[in-house]
Every structure is written in C-alpha cells, then in structure tokens.
Amino acid sequence: MPEETRPFSEFALIDLLDAFASNAPVPGGGAAAALVGALGVSLLVMAASLPKSRTGAPEEATDLAEAAARLRPLRDSLVQLIDADSDAYRAVMAAMKLPKMAGDEKLARTAALQSALKEATDVPLDVMRAGQQALAGAVIVARNAYRVAASDVATGIELLGSCVRSAALSIDGNLVAIKDRGYASRVSAEREQLASDSARDAAQALEIVSGSPRSRP
C-alpha cells in the first residue's frame, strides 16, 4: 500500500512523528489528541496490569483487572480516531475545493462542506468521550495500583487531560463555521460536560497518587 494512503495508525513511530511534523494538512491537532490519549491509556493499563497492587488486597487486584478490561477498548478506539480525524479533515478540504460559481454549485458545495464539518466535529467529540471514560477509569487505577507506579499513573492522567482539552479545541474551531445551530448547541453542551467531568476525574486521580512514591524501578 502506498505510504500516502497507509493509515497513520500503521506508521512506525518515527514515521508518524515525521508525518505530524510535515507541512501536509493531515495528521493535525485532532489526530495528535487521539494519539496522546492512546498513550495515556496505555500507561494506565500497564499500571493496572502489574503483578502487585497498592496493598496486595484481593479486591484491589479485582478492581484493577476490571479497570484494565474497560481501558483497553478505549485505547483501541483512540488509535482508530487518529485516522478518523485525518479522514474527516480530508473531506473538509475536498468540499472546499468544489466549484462554487453557479447557484446550484454553490448550494452543493455549502451542503457538502457543512456535512464534512459536522463529521470533523464528531470525531474529536468521540476523542473527548473516550478520554473522559479513561479518566474515570484512572481514578480506580490511582486508588488501587502498585505505589511505585505512581509516576506512570500520574503521567497517564496528564496525557489524557491534554487529550480531552486538545480535542475540545478542534471542536471549538469547527463550531464557529457550522450553520446548524441546533447541532452546534448540542455539541457545545456535551463538550462542556465532558470537559468538566474530565477535569474533575483527573484532579481526583492526581490527588490520590500525589502522596505515593514517584518512580518505578
């Protein structure tokens, strides 16, 4: 498969970084938010999968196993959203290139562009949803994980916080151009709720790990 059509999720790390650093329009900020979120979830899964828990109590191991089982699909979703965000922005660019001279052409272009902008907004909203769910799981991991993994858990939380905030920026940038005010209002309300819930869970999880050792052998 030619590299330019290969999914970004299949790139080697250095190639993916080069893709982000290139002057190509994709991958961009939304894809980066999803990537950062996937990395944050990975750290939480690692901490939840260690052979030891916070005090060694059986219920801690059970809670960690359940948290890891819920987190893994979120990481997979975020990886898929790296490409979904790029595909959505390509659709926006394609719509912008449509002819717009005649009346019918202009109407068709406007309709295509508005549809593409909604898709380009739905994707980072999905990133926010996944990030928020992962941060809810981070509270459980922070409460039960092996103490020497505290710095890894905290890093995962910070990355997921950045993921959610960055995805929100993509949403904000698109909403100003969307003419469907009902859609914009619904998305804006959910965006605010996800941001609030994420900030609350991140703060709680960080508070839990703040008294733990900050390094892992």
HELIX and SHEET records of a PDB file:
HELIX    1   1 GLU A    3  THR A    5  5                                   3    
HELIX    2   2 PHE A    8  GLU A   10  5                                   3    
HELIX    3   3 LEU A   13  ALA A   21  1                                   9    
HELIX    4   4 GLY A   29  ALA A   48  1                                  20    
HELIX    5   5 PRO A   58  MET A   96  1                                  39    
HELIX    6   6 GLY A  103  ASN A  144  1                                  42    
HELIX    7   7 ARG A  147  ALA A  149  5                                   3    
HELIX    8   8 ALA A  150  LEU A  175  1                                  26    
HELIX    9   9 ARG A  181  VAL A  209  1                                  29    
END                                                                             
